[in-house]
Amino acid sequence: MEYLLFGARCALALTLLASVTGKLRAPGGITGTVADLGIVPGRLAGPVGAAVIAAETSAIALVWLPGPAGVAAFLGAAALIAAFTAVLVVLIRRDDDVSCACFGASRTPVG
């Protein structure tokens, strides 16, 4: 069971690391995506984008905590990824022509 947990932590941390790295290499990409989504008011796009990056960065470190704190962090990171997935599903169902900055700047619409 320890190996499975270690593998899951590695997979989650590496996925989030790739995501954060892509977002930091394309400043403004996440803000533009959040604004294009129309889920929050335009004035909040910057703070929400920054919060996404902060949450992903925190999750990378926190999933390695031992005991209940690590389990809680792991569940929080999983919830974060579930929220991202839900947003993508909504975009696909609405057939919106919005590109995703999930792993950095992209001009390819979600689909």
N, C-alpha and C positions, 0 to 999 in steps of 0.2 A: 504494500500500500504506500510505503514511503517513496518508492520509485515513481509511482503513478502521480502522487502529489508533486514531487519534484519536477516531473515532466510537464505537468499542467502549469505549474508556476513559471517554468522556462518558456513555454509556448505563449502564455499570457503576457509575460514581461517582454518578450521579443516582439510580439505583435504590437503592443503599446509603444515600445521603443521605436519601431519603424514608423508608427503613426505620428508620434511626437516629432521625430527627426524630420519627416516630410513637411509637417506643419511649420516648423521653425525655419526650414529652408525656403519657404514661400510665405514670407510675412504678408498678412492681409488676406491670404487665401481662405483661411477659416472664417474670417470676418465677413468676407464676400459671400461665402457659402451660407453662413447663418442668416445674413440679410436676404439672400435670394430665396431661402426656404420659406420666409414669411411666418415662421412660428412665433417669433418674438418681434416686438417693435424695432424698427431700424436703429434707433438710438442705443439699443441694448446689444446689438450685434457684436461690437468690440468686446464688451465685458463677458458676454456668453462665450465667445471664441477663446478669450483668455482663460475662462473657467474650465473649458474643455481641455485645454492644454495643461492647466494646473492639475486637474483631476487625473488625467492620463499619467502625468509625471509622478504624481503622488502614488498612484496605484502600482507603478513599476517598483517602487521601493517598499511599499507597505505589504505587498504579497509575500515578502520574504520574512515577515515577522513570525516568530514562533507562537504556538498556542492559539487561544481564542482570538487574539488580535489579528493574527495572520489569516485565520478563517474568515473573520469579518471583512478584512481587506479584500480577500479573494472573492467573497460574495459581492462586495461593492464594485469591484472591477468587472465581475460578470454582469452585474446590473447595468453598468456603464455601457458595455458592449451590447447588451440587450436593448438599451435605449437607442443606440446608434442604429441597430438593426431595424427597430421599429420605425425610426425616421425614414430609413431607406425604403421600407415596405410601403409606407404612406406615400412617398414620392413616386414610387413605381405604380401604385394603384391610382394615383391622381394623374399619372402620365405627365408630370411636370418636366420641363426641359431645364433642369438644374444640374450643374456639375457638382461633384463631390470633392471636397478637399480632405478626404479621410486620411490619405497618405501623402498629402502635399497638393500642390496646385495641379488642377486638371481641367481640361476644357471638354472632356467627354461627359455627356449627360448620363445620369444614373439610369440604368435600365437592365 
